[in-house]
Amino acid sequence: MVARTHVEVLIAPGKPEFAEALERIQQVVYGEDKDDVLSDSLHADHFRRHLEIFPEGQFVAIDPLTGQIIGHTASMLIHYDPSRPFLEPWPVTTGNGYLTTHQPDGEWMYGVESAVLPEYQGHGVGSRLYAARFDLARRLNLRGMVAGSTIMDYHRYADQMTPEQYVEAVAAGFLYDNNLTKQLRKGFRVINIIPNYVTDTLSCGYGAAIVWDNPDYDPGKPSPFRLTA
């Protein structure tokens, strides 16, 4: 962990020159060796492509004392019907991480990825990155944000309960999940379970579809992107 009780963080737009550093974050968070990193993790070419497709949706977190990039988020726009379950696996929704499925006139933001270096976790870095996403959703007058939450601690209970039962217990506050609990505390709500969401043993491949509703959404006010689409 960082030997500071309070960590200052600068949230900045993504840039092509950050791509290699972002790939390194993926390696540290999901696996030290590149060959061992989960197949769903992102690489430098993914991050450069994100900036070509939807630069407004890409943010990084920087430690201003060291200049080190310590976290990032990647987002895209989609069409989404809140009345229907969201069941797509992560590779399908994201075009295998390249955002080829980005819909410029989409009314919803989709959370592609968010990661923070382990030594900076617990210092509010992730919350600052999510705040940047929420601020963007407000500025673009989006209906909200949709994401798949990998239920990281489900493997501890997989022999005792179904993923639906586990997520219900987490949402009710009876169990703590190192990923989903944090997102629920940011204002997300669970919609449904996504089977085969990611290639991940900790979650047994399951994700929870989660939604954040933009409280400032105005259906009579078009998004800047839809004005020019």
Rosetta silent file (secondary structure, phi, psi, omega in degrees, C-alpha in Angstrom):
SEQUENCE: MVARTHVEVLIAPGKPEFAEALERIQQVVYGEDKDDVLSDSLHADHFRRHLEIFPEGQFVAIDPLTGQIIGHTASMLIHYDPSRPFLEPWPVTTGNGYLTTHQPDGEWMYGVESAVLPEYQGHGVGSRLYAARFDLARRLNLRGMVAGSTIMDYHRYADQMTPEQYVEAVAAGFLYDNNLTKQLRKGFRVINIIPNYVTDTLSCGYGAAIVWDNPDYDPGKPSPFRLTA
SCORE:     score description
SCORE:     0.000 S_00000001
   1 L     0.000  155.834  176.590    0.000    0.000    0.000 S_00000001
   2 L   -69.577  131.129 -176.419    1.011    3.629   -0.476 S_00000001
   3 L   -82.645   53.583  176.941    2.562    4.934    2.758 S_00000001
   4 L  -139.055  137.619  178.816    0.340    8.020    2.845 S_00000001
   5 L   -74.110  -26.428  179.487   -2.854    8.545    4.790 S_00000001
   6 L  -133.476  125.056 -178.356   -4.212   10.803    2.047 S_00000001
   7 L  -108.153  118.296  172.334   -3.464   10.352   -1.635 S_00000001
   8 L   -74.009  144.578  179.436   -3.951   13.264   -3.992 S_00000001
   9 L  -141.275  138.852  176.522   -5.115   12.179   -7.419 S_00000001
  10 E  -108.300  124.021  175.785   -5.445   13.992  -10.716 S_00000001
  11 E   -96.918  125.544 -174.807   -8.125   12.763  -13.131 S_00000001
  12 E  -136.204  157.399  174.877   -7.197   13.511  -16.736 S_00000001
  13 E   -64.237  149.707  176.088   -8.360   12.564  -20.243 S_00000001
  14 L   -67.824  153.661  177.511   -6.660    9.573  -21.793 S_00000001
  15 L  -137.799  151.726 -179.974   -3.857   10.107  -24.319 S_00000001
  16 H   -55.897  -35.267 -177.310   -2.192    7.749  -26.829 S_00000001
  17 H   -70.919   -8.434  176.820    1.131    8.049  -25.001 S_00000001
  18 H   -87.145   -8.443 -168.727   -0.485    6.540  -21.890 S_00000001
  19 H   -56.442  -44.742 -178.329   -1.320    3.255  -23.652 S_00000001
  20 H   -65.730  -38.484  178.730    1.729    1.277  -22.515 S_00000001
  21 H   -66.186  -36.311  179.035    1.278    2.383  -18.899 S_00000001
  22 H   -69.044  -37.262  175.364   -2.370    1.338  -18.992 S_00000001
  23 H   -61.745  -39.568  178.975   -1.405   -2.079  -20.329 S_00000001
  24 H   -63.235  -38.744  176.808    0.991   -2.416  -17.414 S_00000001
  25 H   -60.314  -42.321  178.098   -1.824   -1.641  -14.978 S_00000001
  26 H   -60.343  -42.211 -179.946   -3.839   -4.443  -16.546 S_00000001
  27 H   -63.897  -41.833 -178.955   -0.915   -6.828  -16.127 S_00000001
  28 H   -68.470  -42.669 -176.176   -0.438   -5.907  -12.469 S_00000001
  29 H   -72.969  -39.080 -172.779   -4.141   -6.078  -11.617 S_00000001
  30 H  -109.195   -9.086 -179.469   -4.978   -9.247  -13.562 S_00000001
  31 L   160.838  128.035 -173.780   -1.648  -11.092  -13.869 S_00000001
  32 L   -63.860  -41.764 -176.856    2.028  -10.147  -13.731 S_00000001
  33 L   -92.256  135.227 -175.969    3.116  -11.961  -16.887 S_00000001
  34 H   -56.738  -37.341 -178.588    1.619  -10.851  -20.188 S_00000001
  35 H   -70.882  -18.603 -177.936    1.077  -14.460  -21.274 S_00000001
  36 H   -98.649   -7.178 -178.868   -0.851  -15.152  -18.056 S_00000001
  37 L   -64.202  144.057  178.714   -3.126  -12.115  -18.177 S_00000001
  38 L   -52.983  143.647 -177.878   -6.814  -12.928  -18.603 S_00000001
  39 L   -62.997  -20.742  179.885   -7.884  -13.110  -22.236 S_00000001
  40 L   -87.204   -2.692 -178.809  -10.433  -10.379  -21.522 S_00000001
  41 L   -75.008  163.674 -173.909   -7.808   -7.890  -20.315 S_00000001
  42 L  -103.108  149.892  179.835   -6.834   -4.881  -22.405 S_00000001
  43 L  -121.009  176.183 -174.444   -3.540   -4.082  -24.123 S_00000001
  44 H   -56.822  -39.301 -178.855   -1.925   -0.925  -25.469 S_00000001
  45 H   -66.354  -31.583  174.534   -3.514   -1.295  -28.899 S_00000001
  46 H   -61.602  -48.175 -175.131   -6.955   -1.455  -27.253 S_00000001
  47 H   -65.283  -37.422  176.620   -6.369    1.815  -25.414 S_00000001
  48 H   -65.590  -37.959  178.879   -5.159    3.610  -28.524 S_00000001
  49 H   -66.930  -38.011  178.751   -8.238    2.405  -30.381 S_00000001
  50 H   -56.331  -40.703 -178.340  -10.518    3.651  -27.585 S_00000001
  51 H   -70.301  -26.228  176.104   -9.194    7.174  -28.101 S_00000001
  52 H   -75.069  -32.937 -173.664   -9.936    6.992  -31.810 S_00000001
  53 H   -90.075  -47.866 -175.822  -13.516    5.869  -31.235 S_00000001
  54 L  -147.569   72.194 -175.503  -14.703    7.706  -28.100 S_00000001
  55 H   -61.075  -30.898 -177.695  -11.966    9.900  -26.595 S_00000001
  56 H   -62.728  -24.712 -174.344  -14.405   11.689  -24.278 S_00000001
  57 H   -93.847    8.511 -175.841  -15.048    8.448  -22.386 S_00000001
  58 L  -112.595  123.771 -178.537  -11.457    7.592  -21.468 S_00000001
  59 E  -129.585  150.108  173.680   -9.959    8.783  -18.172 S_00000001
  60 E  -126.124  155.152  173.843   -6.761    8.149  -16.239 S_00000001
  61 E  -109.883  130.585 -176.636   -5.819    8.744  -12.612 S_00000001
  62 E  -122.706  135.125  171.355   -2.378   10.240  -11.970 S_00000001
  63 E   -80.161  109.177 -174.871   -0.431   10.561   -8.726 S_00000001
  64 L   -66.351  -19.436  179.492    0.674   14.221   -8.976 S_00000001
  65 L   -75.565  -30.983 -177.255    3.604   13.651   -6.608 S_00000001
  66 L  -114.169  -17.606 -175.328    5.212   11.020   -8.840 S_00000001
  67 L    78.017    4.510 -177.729    3.527   11.571  -12.203 S_00000001
  68 E   -78.086  137.995  171.865    2.665    7.870  -12.267 S_00000001
  69 E   -78.388  122.169 -172.069   -0.557    6.686  -13.893 S_00000001
  70 E  -115.112   -5.883  179.212   -2.241    4.702  -11.146 S_00000001
  71 E  -172.003  170.767 -179.167   -5.654    3.877  -12.592 S_00000001
  72 E  -163.331  162.816  169.065   -7.977    4.273  -15.540 S_00000001
  73 E  -135.179  150.587  174.686  -11.471    3.805  -16.885 S_00000001
  74 E  -128.704  136.481 -177.306  -12.706    3.015  -20.381 S_00000001
  75 E  -141.544  162.981  176.298  -16.261    3.694  -21.538 S_00000001
  76 E  -148.183  175.750  177.966  -18.425    3.691  -24.667 S_00000001
  77 E  -109.790  143.434  179.526  -22.011    4.537  -25.638 S_00000001
  78 E  -142.122  165.228  166.129  -24.735    1.980  -26.307 S_00000001
  79 L   -92.462  138.126 -177.035  -28.464    1.630  -26.834 S_00000001
  80 L  -147.950  135.061  177.802  -30.076   -0.130  -23.889 S_00000001
  81 L  -104.288  106.546 -176.811  -33.649   -1.056  -23.019 S_00000001
  82 L   -61.288  -17.993 -178.333  -34.055   -0.968  -19.212 S_00000001
  83 L   -81.820   -6.590 -178.046  -37.161   -3.157  -19.452 S_00000001
  84 L  -118.236  147.889  177.130  -35.145   -6.109  -20.769 S_00000001
  85 L   -61.276  145.837  176.053  -32.385   -8.154  -19.082 S_00000001
  86 L  -101.685  107.811 -169.775  -28.836   -7.261  -20.108 S_00000001
  87 L  -118.853    3.072 -175.861  -27.208  -10.622  -20.835 S_00000001
  88 L   -70.720  134.527  170.801  -24.321   -9.948  -23.214 S_00000001
  89 L   -64.189  155.425 -178.132  -20.865  -11.219  -22.248 S_00000001
  90 H   -53.928  -45.758 -178.441  -18.192   -8.527  -21.995 S_00000001
  91 H   -62.129  -32.646 -179.682  -16.403   -9.465  -25.275 S_00000001
  92 H   -70.756  -48.599 -177.915  -19.665   -9.212  -27.227 S_00000001
  93 H   -62.281  -37.793 -172.205  -20.690   -5.832  -25.821 S_00000001
  94 H   -98.600    3.503 -175.857  -17.224   -4.295  -26.255 S_00000001
  95 L    62.837   47.130 -177.111  -16.174   -5.804  -29.583 S_00000001
  96 L    56.447   34.507  175.988  -13.485   -7.840  -27.785 S_00000001
  97 L    87.063   -1.861 -177.413  -12.352   -4.697  -26.025 S_00000001
  98 L   -95.792   -2.332  177.688  -11.854   -2.611  -29.182 S_00000001
  99 L    62.544   26.949  176.008  -15.163   -0.683  -28.860 S_00000001
 100 L   -68.090  -13.191  178.788  -16.191   -1.488  -32.438 S_00000001
 101 L   -94.315    3.485  178.215  -19.716   -1.766  -31.014 S_00000001
 102 L   -57.507  132.823  179.964  -19.700    1.855  -29.787 S_00000001
 103 L  -114.814  104.078 -173.508  -22.915    3.632  -30.824 S_00000001
 104 L   -55.810  -27.407 -179.734  -22.324    7.410  -31.107 S_00000001
 105 L   -99.592   14.090  179.066  -26.027    8.168  -30.663 S_00000001
 106 L   -64.129  146.856 -178.949  -26.442    5.809  -27.708 S_00000001
 107 L   -95.748   -1.837 -178.582  -28.324    7.150  -24.702 S_00000001
 108 E  -127.763  142.163  170.078  -26.395    5.070  -22.170 S_00000001
 109 E   -85.794  139.445  174.053  -22.756    4.895  -21.169 S_00000001
 110 E  -111.738  128.093  179.166  -21.310    1.393  -20.893 S_00000001
 111 E   -81.324  103.239 -176.374  -18.489    0.826  -18.418 S_00000001
 112 E   -74.304  -47.355 -176.121  -15.902   -1.147  -20.368 S_00000001
 113 E  -161.625  150.822  173.126  -13.175   -1.323  -17.738 S_00000001
 114 E  -150.835  129.089 -178.041  -11.923    0.273  -14.551 S_00000001
 115 E  -148.563  144.474  178.142   -8.696   -0.628  -12.767 S_00000001
 116 E  -133.147  137.327  177.444   -6.490    0.844  -10.040 S_00000001
 117 L   -54.843  137.682 -175.163   -3.011   -0.304   -9.028 S_00000001
 118 H   -52.680  -39.729 -176.720   -3.278   -2.460   -5.879 S_00000001
 119 H   -70.329  -13.014  178.517   -1.080   -0.192   -3.757 S_00000001
 120 H  -104.942   -3.029  179.057   -3.424    2.740   -4.461 S_00000001
 121 L   -70.014  146.953 -177.774   -6.662    0.870   -3.805 S_00000001
 122 L    87.173    6.603 -179.960   -8.606    2.014   -0.764 S_00000001
 123 L  -114.284   14.434  177.190   -7.610    5.657   -1.249 S_00000001
 124 L    83.162    9.168 -179.257  -10.653    6.814   -3.228 S_00000001
 125 H   -66.053  -45.861  178.928   -9.010    6.613   -6.653 S_00000001
 126 H   -60.578  -38.691  179.026  -11.751    4.422   -8.079 S_00000001
 127 H   -63.952  -38.523  178.344  -14.413    6.764   -6.721 S_00000001
 128 H   -66.002  -38.668  178.411  -12.767    9.725   -8.436 S_00000001
 129 H   -66.439  -41.101  177.387  -12.691    7.847  -11.734 S_00000001
 130 H   -65.815  -36.743  178.186  -16.365    6.943  -11.407 S_00000001
 131 H   -61.369  -36.452  177.298  -17.180   10.556  -10.580 S_00000001
 132 H   -65.044  -39.110  176.969  -15.569   11.565  -13.880 S_00000001
 133 H   -64.079  -47.214 -178.929  -17.804    9.089  -15.690 S_00000001
 134 H   -62.255  -39.048  178.229  -20.927   10.345  -13.938 S_00000001
 135 H   -63.356  -40.643  177.514  -19.989   13.939  -14.725 S_00000001
 136 H   -63.389  -42.606  178.934  -19.584   13.020  -18.402 S_00000001
 137 H   -59.866  -38.147  178.056  -22.992   11.325  -18.400 S_00000001
 138 H   -68.792  -43.751 -178.499  -24.535   14.511  -17.032 S_00000001
 139 H   -65.079  -33.966  179.666  -22.757   16.738  -19.539 S_00000001
 140 L   -89.181    0.344 -178.076  -23.853   14.524  -22.438 S_00000001
 141 L    53.984   47.920  175.672  -27.380   14.235  -21.005 S_00000001
 142 L   -83.498  156.494  179.776  -27.206   10.438  -21.052 S_00000001
 143 L   -69.888  -24.669  179.367  -29.887    8.369  -19.368 S_00000001
 144 E   159.737 -156.093 -176.734  -27.280    6.741  -17.186 S_00000001
 145 E  -132.991  135.856  176.504  -24.596    4.102  -17.110 S_00000001
 146 E  -114.987  144.167  177.287  -24.743    0.341  -17.628 S_00000001
 147 E  -155.030  163.278  169.936  -21.975   -2.049  -16.656 S_00000001
 148 E  -105.753  125.334 -179.917  -21.229   -5.650  -15.887 S_00000001
 149 E  -100.835  113.677  175.471  -19.855   -6.159  -12.398 S_00000001
 150 E   -67.149  121.213 -176.491  -17.563   -9.160  -12.053 S_00000001
 151 L   -83.815   86.497 -165.196  -18.614  -10.754   -8.752 S_00000001
 152 L   -62.854  -29.041 -175.965  -15.060  -11.242   -7.520 S_00000001
 153 L  -102.849   11.212 -177.860  -15.759  -13.127   -4.290 S_00000001
 154 H   -63.061  -31.189 -178.050  -18.407  -15.516   -5.581 S_00000001
 155 H   -57.884  -24.912  179.386  -15.905  -18.401   -5.691 S_00000001
 156 H   -71.372  -21.108 -174.114  -15.952  -18.413   -1.877 S_00000001
 157 L  -123.016    4.396 -172.582  -19.662  -19.228   -1.866 S_00000001
 158 L   -61.280  -27.398  179.324  -20.188  -21.056   -5.177 S_00000001
 159 L   -87.727    1.037 -178.091  -20.679  -24.400   -3.428 S_00000001
 160 L  -115.647  -26.239 -175.532  -23.263  -22.893   -1.095 S_00000001
 161 L  -152.396  158.243  176.164  -25.461  -20.674   -3.251 S_00000001
 162 L   -73.684  162.766  176.454  -26.356  -19.784   -6.820 S_00000001
 163 H   -60.080  -33.655  178.053  -24.972  -16.569   -8.325 S_00000001
 164 H   -63.776  -43.434  179.153  -28.457  -15.074   -8.036 S_00000001
 165 H   -65.888  -38.939  179.830  -28.574  -15.864   -4.317 S_00000001
 166 H   -63.606  -48.717 -178.663  -25.065  -14.506   -3.836 S_00000001
 167 H   -64.236  -38.082  177.110  -25.786  -11.207   -5.588 S_00000001
 168 H   -61.635  -40.211  179.340  -29.039  -10.832   -3.660 S_00000001
 169 H   -68.196  -37.393  177.518  -27.111  -11.285   -0.398 S_00000001
 170 H   -66.594  -45.822 -178.876  -24.495   -8.741   -1.480 S_00000001
 171 H   -62.635  -32.326  179.924  -27.148   -6.219   -2.526 S_00000001
 172 L   -81.193   -8.739  178.880  -28.894   -6.665    0.835 S_00000001
 173 L    89.379    6.220  179.854  -25.633   -6.043    2.676 S_00000001
 174 L   -79.780  -27.531  177.460  -25.340   -9.537    4.171 S_00000001
 175 L  -126.685  154.476  177.896  -22.196  -10.340    2.156 S_00000001
 176 L  -111.085  127.998  174.075  -19.346   -8.163    0.919 S_00000001
 177 L  -114.403  131.119 -172.208  -18.036   -8.479   -2.632 S_00000001
 178 L   -64.715  -12.540  177.834  -14.789   -6.691   -3.380 S_00000001
 179 L  -114.443  -58.267 -174.288  -16.167   -5.374   -6.669 S_00000001
 180 H   -62.493  -41.475 -178.673  -19.963   -5.318   -6.635 S_00000001
 181 H   -58.328  -42.513 -179.696  -20.313   -3.853   -3.137 S_00000001
 182 H   -63.056  -38.648 -178.958  -18.201   -0.840   -4.078 S_00000001
 183 H   -71.802  -37.865  176.760  -20.308   -0.205   -7.183 S_00000001
 184 H   -62.736  -35.649  178.766  -23.582   -0.485   -5.300 S_00000001
 185 H   -69.621  -16.762  177.621  -22.280    2.118   -2.852 S_00000001
 186 L   -89.783    0.648  175.777  -21.730    4.460   -5.799 S_00000001
 187 L   108.712    4.275  176.491  -25.425    4.359   -6.661 S_00000001
 188 L   -77.630  158.314  172.681  -25.694    1.389   -9.014 S_00000001
 189 E  -130.416  151.110 -177.968  -28.483   -1.159   -8.747 S_00000001
 190 E   -83.484  136.053  177.390  -28.484   -4.787   -9.881 S_00000001
 191 E  -102.810  -51.486 -177.746  -30.621   -5.759  -12.872 S_00000001
 192 E  -165.428  173.907  175.830  -29.777   -9.396  -13.506 S_00000001
 193 E   -90.756  140.663  176.035  -27.034  -12.034  -13.614 S_00000001
 194 E  -112.318  108.806  176.143  -24.884  -12.392  -16.757 S_00000001
 195 L   -74.669  151.231  179.417  -23.599  -15.960  -17.301 S_00000001
 196 L    54.336   38.497 -176.449  -20.276  -16.377  -19.119 S_00000001
 197 L   -69.199  -47.758  178.797  -19.638  -12.667  -18.621 S_00000001
 198 L  -141.655  166.230  173.830  -15.835  -12.878  -18.467 S_00000001
 199 L   -87.042   97.780 -172.742  -13.068  -15.490  -18.370 S_00000001
 200 L  -158.465  126.295 -178.357  -12.419  -15.446  -14.641 S_00000001
 201 L   -78.491  -29.841 -177.802  -12.166  -18.165  -12.001 S_00000001
 202 L   -63.615  -39.751 -179.500  -12.871  -15.889   -9.025 S_00000001
 203 L   -94.176    0.113 -174.386  -16.353  -15.027  -10.283 S_00000001
 204 L    57.726   25.877  177.889  -16.831  -18.436  -11.906 S_00000001
 205 L    86.239   -3.008 -175.546  -17.458  -16.443  -15.073 S_00000001
 206 L   -90.933  148.501  172.288  -20.522  -14.627  -13.725 S_00000001
 207 E  -131.897  161.912  174.135  -21.234  -10.924  -13.763 S_00000001
 208 E  -112.170  123.348  174.658  -24.049   -8.784  -12.422 S_00000001
 209 E   -71.591  125.607 -177.664  -25.634   -6.298  -14.809 S_00000001
 210 E  -126.851  151.651 -177.307  -25.789   -2.988  -12.952 S_00000001
 211 E  -134.620  137.330  169.333  -27.327    0.378  -13.815 S_00000001
 212 E  -115.523  123.620  179.780  -26.811    3.926  -12.574 S_00000001
 213 E   -91.338  127.695  178.811  -29.626    6.319  -13.488 S_00000001
 214 L   -70.752  111.685 -177.512  -28.582    9.882  -14.265 S_00000001
 215 L   -67.487  -16.607 -178.475  -30.679   12.027  -11.891 S_00000001
 216 L  -100.677    7.112 -178.477  -30.179   15.054  -14.159 S_00000001
 217 L   -61.596  130.934  178.708  -31.295   13.365  -17.381 S_00000001
 218 L  -119.714  105.588 -177.402  -33.634   15.590  -19.405 S_00000001
 219 L   -62.217  -18.684  179.182  -35.483   13.667  -22.161 S_00000001
 220 L   -88.730   -2.183 -177.789  -36.293   16.944  -23.899 S_00000001
 221 L  -115.094  113.669 -177.385  -32.660   17.944  -24.193 S_00000001
 222 L   -71.118  154.845  174.226  -30.604   16.096  -26.833 S_00000001
 223 L   -70.937  149.327  174.816  -27.058   14.934  -26.247 S_00000001
 224 H   -55.052  -34.135  179.925  -24.311   16.941  -28.009 S_00000001
 225 H   -69.617  -38.456 -178.362  -23.425   13.765  -29.916 S_00000001
 226 H   -72.822  -20.816  175.652  -26.997   13.249  -31.113 S_00000001
 227 H   -67.304  -30.113 -175.527  -27.105   16.829  -32.354 S_00000001
 228 H  -109.970   -1.913 -176.259  -24.317   16.027  -34.815 S_00000001
 229 L   -68.852    0.000    0.000  -24.943   12.333  -35.479 S_00000001
